[in-house]
Amino acid sequence: MVVALAMMTSAGAPAARASASPASAWTSASADAVPLAAAAAVGGASDPGLSGWRWPVAPLRVVAPFVAPAHEYGPGHRGIDLAAAFGAPVAAPAPGVVAFVGSVAGRGVVTIDHGDGLVTTLEPVNGSVAIGDAVSAGDVVGTVDAGGHTEAGAVHFGVRRHGAYINPMLLLGEVPRAVLLPCC
């Protein structure tokens, strides 16, 4: 999680990167949506143990980036919001077992346990799977619904590792590893 912290400023706002790659645009402080490469063109995670992760919706456009909180109960955005039309299919980002399907605070939620402490939550989603169903990466788990904290036409994609929220882009190969350089 050092990588996620290295990408944030001390004020908790996303930090700009010097890279000109399309994947680097997500860290922009702009309120505008950030288009990224089409889901089919996005490569897997750089960690071989996490290969096979994919975006849950296509085409891909991030409308709200991950913002790490300063502490466990601090403000932040514990996931990313992806543009998606109402009724569009939502897919499992990786293989796993459906841990929850239902309504939480008036919005549809699908939660998938991927093992090794990784759990994803997708909302608002009208689930088409049942608790205990095994899913593969890319299997449709529901359709985009309305409600929740996301703006209309968006899906929230959150990931927890051993209970702590992490940036989903870490699993999709979109956040470069932090490299410490010698000083002076």
C-alpha positions in Angstrom: 0.0 0.0 0.0 3.1 2.2 -0.1 2.4 2.8 -3.7 -1.0 4.3 -3.1 0.3 6.5 -0.4 3.2 7.7 -2.6 0.6 8.8 -5.1 -1.1 11.2 -2.7 -0.2 14.6 -1.6 0.0 15.4 2.1 -3.4 17.1 1.8 -4.9 13.8 0.6 -5.4 15.0 -3.0 -4.2 13.0 -5.9 -0.7 14.0 -7.0 0.2 14.6 -10.6 2.8 12.4 -12.2 5.3 13.4 -14.8 4.4 10.4 -17.1 2.4 11.3 -20.2 0.9 7.8 -20.5 -2.9 7.6 -20.7 -3.0 5.6 -17.5 -1.3 8.4 -15.6 -4.2 10.8 -16.2 -6.3 9.3 -13.4 -4.2 11.2 -10.8 -5.3 14.5 -12.2 -6.9 16.8 -9.7 -9.4 17.9 -12.4 -13.0 17.3 -11.7 -13.4 16.1 -15.3 -13.8 12.4 -16.1 -10.6 10.7 -17.1 -10.9 8.4 -20.2 -8.5 5.5 -20.2 -7.7 2.8 -22.7 -10.5 0.5 -23.7 -10.9 -2.4 -21.2 -9.8 -4.9 -23.9 -6.5 -3.0 -24.3 -5.7 -2.8 -20.6 -3.0 -5.2 -19.5 -3.1 -7.3 -16.4 -1.5 -6.5 -13.1 2.3 -6.5 -13.0 2.4 -8.8 -9.9 2.2 -12.4 -11.4 0.1 -13.5 -8.4 -2.6 -11.0 -9.4 -2.7 -11.6 -13.1 -6.1 -12.1 -14.6 -7.8 -9.0 -13.1 -9.9 -6.9 -15.5 -12.1 -3.9 -15.4 -15.8 -4.6 -14.4 -17.3 -2.3 -17.0 -16.5 -1.3 -20.6 -15.8 1.1 -22.2 -13.6 2.3 -19.5 -13.8 5.9 -18.1 -12.8 6.8 -14.5 -15.1 9.5 -13.2 -13.8 9.6 -9.6 -10.3 8.3 -8.5 -9.3 6.5 -5.4 -8.4 9.0 -2.6 -6.6 7.4 0.3 -7.7 8.6 3.7 -5.1 10.0 6.1 -6.2 7.4 8.7 -8.6 4.5 9.0 -11.7 6.7 9.8 -10.6 9.8 7.8 -12.4 11.1 4.7 -11.5 9.8 1.3 -12.8 7.8 -1.6 -12.2 4.1 -1.0 -12.5 2.9 -4.5 -12.9 4.3 -8.0 -16.1 5.3 -9.8 -16.4 4.1 -13.4 -18.8 5.5 -16.0 -21.4 3.0 -17.0 -24.9 3.4 -18.5 -27.9 2.3 -16.5 -28.6 -1.4 -17.2 -25.2 -2.1 -18.6 -23.5 -5.4 -17.6 -21.1 -5.4 -14.7 -18.5 -8.2 -14.7 -16.4 -9.9 -12.0 -13.0 -8.3 -12.0 -11.3 -11.6 -11.1 -12.2 -15.2 -10.2 -13.8 -15.7 -6.8 -16.9 -16.6 -4.9 -19.9 -14.3 -4.5 -20.0 -13.3 -0.8 -23.0 -10.9 -0.8 -25.8 -9.8 -3.1 -28.4 -7.4 -1.9 -29.3 -3.9 -0.8 -27.2 -1.8 1.5 -28.6 1.6 2.5 -31.0 1.5 -0.5 -28.4 0.6 -3.2 -27.7 -2.8 -4.8 -24.3 -4.3 -3.9 -22.4 -7.3 -5.2 -19.4 -8.4 -3.1 -16.9 -11.0 -4.4 -14.3 -12.8 -2.2 -11.2 -13.5 -4.4 -9.2 -15.4 -1.7 -5.9 -14.3 -0.2 -7.7 -11.5 1.7 -9.0 -9.7 -1.5 -12.6 -8.7 -1.6 -14.3 -6.5 -4.2 -17.5 -4.6 -3.9 -19.5 -3.2 -6.9 -22.3 -0.7 -6.5 -25.0 0.2 -7.4 -25.5 -3.1 -9.1 -28.7 -5.1 -9.6 -27.1 -8.6 -8.9 -27.8 -11.5 -11.2 -25.8 -14.0 -9.1 -26.4 -15.7 -5.8 -24.3 -15.9 -2.6 -21.9 -18.8 -3.0 -21.7 -18.7 -6.8 -18.2 -19.2 -8.2 -17.4 -16.6 -10.8 -14.6 -16.2 -13.3 -13.0 -12.9 -14.4 -15.4 -11.4 -16.9 -18.5 -13.2 -15.8 -21.5 -10.9 -15.6 -22.6 -10.5 -12.0 -25.4 -7.9 -12.6 -26.3 -4.7 -14.3 -25.8 -1.0 -13.4 -28.5 0.3 -11.1 -29.2 3.7 -9.6 -28.6 4.9 -6.1 -25.7 5.2 -3.7 -23.0 7.8 -3.5 -21.9 7.6 -7.1 -23.3 10.0 -9.6 -26.0 8.7 -12.0 -24.4 6.6 -14.7 -21.4 5.3 -12.6 -20.4 2.1 -10.8 -18.2 2.2 -7.6 -15.4 -0.4 -7.7 -13.9 -0.9 -4.2 -11.3 -3.4 -3.2 -10.2 -4.5 0.3 -7.1 -6.5 1.1 -7.2 -8.1 4.6 -9.9 -5.6 5.5 -8.1 -2.4 4.4 -9.2 -0.5 1.3 -6.6 -0.3 -1.5 -6.6 1.4 -4.9 -8.2 -1.1 -7.4 -5.8 0.2 -10.0 -3.0 -1.6 -8.1 -4.6 -4.9 -9.2 -5.0 -3.8 -12.8 -1.4 -2.7 -13.4 -2.3 1.0 -13.6 -0.3 2.3 -10.7 3.5 2.3 -11.0 5.6 1.0 -8.2 7.2 3.7 -6.1 11.0 4.0 -6.6 13.2 5.7 -4.1 16.1 7.5 -5.7 19.3 8.6 -3.9 19.4 12.1 -2.9 22.0 14.7 -4.1 
